[in-house]
Amino acid sequence: MPKSVYSLVLSDEVVAEIDRLAYAEGTSRSKLIDRILAEHAGCETFSHRTGDIFGCIEQMANLEQQFRLLLTPGDELLQLLGALPYKYNPTVRYAVELYENDPAAVGQLRVSLRSQSRPLLDALGGFFTLWSQLEERRFADGSFLSYEIADGRYTRELRPVAGASSDQLGEAIAGYIRLFDRVLRSYFDALPQGAPAAAAKAGAVFAKSLTPAVTQL
């Protein structure tokens, strides 16, 4: 939704209360006022859309016990933490960032793990490569997916889904994270039997758990 600068005359007491609420919510004065006016006028703003999408992801995280929601200030970023079934249970971070005006992508998912263990990072890199291959084969127009694999990190652009509401898009992104985490944990569960066995196990879980909505992202 395009934005412009407008001049408004507001009571000092109202602005003070708006600032207090904006600070409590981790947002700006302009964004909060924009959202309040949009609610009154019946318009959907980026903030509304973000809230609906993140609400679906939070609901999924509350149902799936392996996730922990990490509260962060701001309207465009949501982070979840999960544990990897590996020595000392290292933490995996899922960060979802939403874009406001990008026709090519609704946002980005970043999956990352900080570790000094080279065997762990190498195993994680092997999984990321496997995951990208599974996506390219099974997702809609898989050859056009945009992703990047780095040491300890997988970054993936999330494609817009034609005709999807904010709730439907949120459910699809939540489903993507849930699928990724299930396949990741199954890979590391089977890794003691060797990389081929881990890849076979992960591929089977991927095929069983993949949904049509997720393949559109």
C-alpha atoms as one frame of an Amber mdcrd trajectory, in Angstrom:
protein
   0.000   0.000   0.000   1.582   3.359  -1.044   2.278   5.916   1.680   2.473
   9.703   1.793   3.304  12.349   4.377   0.321  14.165   5.933   0.092  16.899
   8.559  -2.262  16.237  11.476  -3.155  18.388  14.461  -3.352  16.153  17.532
  -3.707  16.759  21.258  -0.500  16.418  23.233  -2.197  13.970  25.590  -3.237
  11.768  22.661   0.270  11.774  21.187   1.756  10.894  24.578  -0.560   7.897
  24.899   0.133   6.832  21.303   3.864   6.971  21.996   3.421   4.881  25.138
   1.431   2.228  23.255   3.861   2.250  20.318   6.813   1.723  22.653   5.028
  -1.156  24.412   4.342  -2.828  21.054   7.834  -2.220  19.674   6.556  -0.136
  16.768   6.654   3.504  15.674   4.142   6.288  16.257   3.339   6.502  12.521
   2.748   2.764  12.174   0.482   2.622  15.192  -1.607   5.608  14.069  -1.804
   4.136  10.558  -3.055   0.838  11.990  -5.635   2.490  14.260  -7.033   4.570
  11.405  -7.050   1.565   9.082  -9.023  -0.476  11.614 -11.550   2.338  11.959
 -11.849   2.728   8.164 -11.923  -1.008   7.455  -8.666  -1.043   5.446  -6.001
  -3.765   5.523  -2.499  -2.398   6.042   0.891  -4.094   5.917   0.815  -4.131
   9.713  -2.545  -5.949   9.663  -1.256  -8.442   7.139   1.909  -9.015   9.110
  -0.069  -9.556  12.300  -2.284 -12.153  10.628   0.674 -14.037   9.122   2.734
 -13.989  12.300  -0.331 -15.015  14.303  -0.572 -18.219  12.243   3.122 -18.955
  12.781   2.838 -18.311  16.528  -0.170 -20.627  16.734   1.805 -23.382  15.005
   4.755 -22.809  17.349   2.493 -23.113  20.382   1.162 -26.457  19.124   4.571
 -27.845  18.180   6.466 -28.330  21.429   9.930 -28.224  19.840   9.665 -24.490
  19.106  10.197 -21.502  21.378   9.041 -18.055  20.298  11.704 -15.371  20.535
  10.158 -11.960  21.058  11.802  -9.225  18.987  10.925  -5.536  18.591   9.404
  -4.471  15.288   6.599  -5.479  12.979   8.427  -7.225  10.137  10.406  -9.955
  11.928   9.433 -13.094  13.855  11.908 -15.600  15.259  11.530 -19.154  16.534
  14.098 -21.315  18.259  14.363 -25.081  17.964  16.812 -27.721  19.172  18.806
 -30.029  16.929  19.160 -33.704  17.961  22.937 -33.560  18.049  25.608 -33.360
  20.753  24.629 -30.719  23.361  21.360 -29.986  21.501  22.499 -26.901  19.524
  19.908 -24.201  18.877  18.444 -23.640  15.417  16.992 -20.192  14.740  14.134
 -19.633  12.274  13.683 -15.970  11.343  10.789 -14.840   9.133  11.040 -11.352
   7.659   8.138  -9.947   5.647   8.458  -7.426   2.812   6.022  -4.591   2.305
   6.303  -3.789  -1.407   8.063  -6.573  -3.282   6.097  -8.260  -6.083   8.644
 -11.073  -6.353   8.630 -12.196  -2.711   6.417 -11.818   0.348   9.398 -12.229
   2.622  12.389 -14.296   3.565  13.088 -17.244   5.851  16.519 -17.580   7.431
  17.522 -20.800   9.159  20.771 -20.511  11.087  22.911 -22.249  13.662  25.958
 -20.819  15.412  28.645 -23.348  16.175  32.407 -23.741  16.192  32.064 -27.465
  15.464  33.247 -28.147  11.913  31.647 -31.655  11.788  28.295 -30.143  12.800
  28.512 -27.312  10.253  29.536 -29.751   7.526  26.591 -32.032   8.367  24.255
 -29.036   8.378  25.591 -27.939   4.999  24.914 -31.418   3.664  21.335 -31.182
   4.875  20.825 -27.724   3.347  22.008 -29.046  -0.013  19.667 -32.029   0.278
  16.760 -29.770   1.256  17.288 -27.474  -1.732  17.293 -30.506  -4.044  14.061
 -31.806  -2.521  12.439 -28.390  -2.969  13.547 -28.037  -6.554  12.031 -31.430
  -7.414   8.766 -31.217  -5.481   7.810 -27.532  -5.222   5.803 -25.729  -7.894
   8.232 -24.245 -10.440  11.059 -25.496  -8.253  13.775 -24.440 -10.660  12.838
 -20.783 -10.023  13.309 -20.902  -6.242  15.676 -18.303  -4.796  17.864 -19.521
  -1.941  21.382 -19.251  -0.593  23.457 -21.731   1.407  26.257 -20.387   3.611
  28.218 -21.798   6.537  25.568 -22.579   9.134  22.781 -20.704   7.315  20.030
 -21.348   4.761  18.233 -18.294   3.336  15.117 -18.658   1.212  12.878 -16.080
  -0.464   9.175 -16.842   0.095   7.149 -16.488  -3.081   3.728 -14.803  -3.220
   0.771 -17.174  -3.492  -1.841 -15.968  -5.983  -5.246 -15.360  -4.425  -4.154
 -16.321  -0.903  -5.464 -14.371   2.077  -3.140 -13.288   4.874  -4.291 -16.221
   7.004  -3.750 -18.694   4.173  -0.290 -17.294   3.518   0.505 -17.441   7.229
  -0.596 -21.067   7.418   1.566 -21.924   4.401   4.658 -20.273   5.916   3.983
 -21.965   9.251   3.655 -25.265   7.402   6.953 -24.646   5.619   8.789 -24.064
   8.907   7.174 -27.123  10.489   8.143 -29.251   7.479  11.700 -27.935   7.430
  12.169 -28.643  11.122  10.723 -32.163  10.896  12.928 -33.082   7.965  15.988
 -31.503   9.598  15.500 -33.442  12.833  14.857 -36.701  10.977  18.113 -36.182
   9.050  20.158 -35.748  12.209  18.336 -38.583  13.965  19.534 -40.962  11.230
  22.971 -39.376  10.752  24.754 -41.865  13.085  23.955 -44.523  10.440  25.730
 -42.454   7.797  24.870 -39.641   5.379  23.073 -41.898   2.829  20.769 -43.266
   5.539  20.127 -39.745   6.839  19.273 -38.512   3.336  16.906 -41.439   2.768
  15.122 -40.839   6.082  14.833 -37.109   5.474  13.516 -37.656   1.943  10.826
 -40.030   3.214   9.662 -37.566   5.885   9.660 -34.752   3.325   7.486 -36.707
   0.892   5.060 -37.760   3.625   4.681 -34.321   5.232   4.672 -31.995   2.206
   1.335 -30.224   1.572   0.076 -28.550  -1.636  -0.102 -25.135   0.069   3.559
 -25.273   1.090   4.700 -26.185  -2.430   3.461 -22.799  -3.659   5.909 -20.778
  -1.553
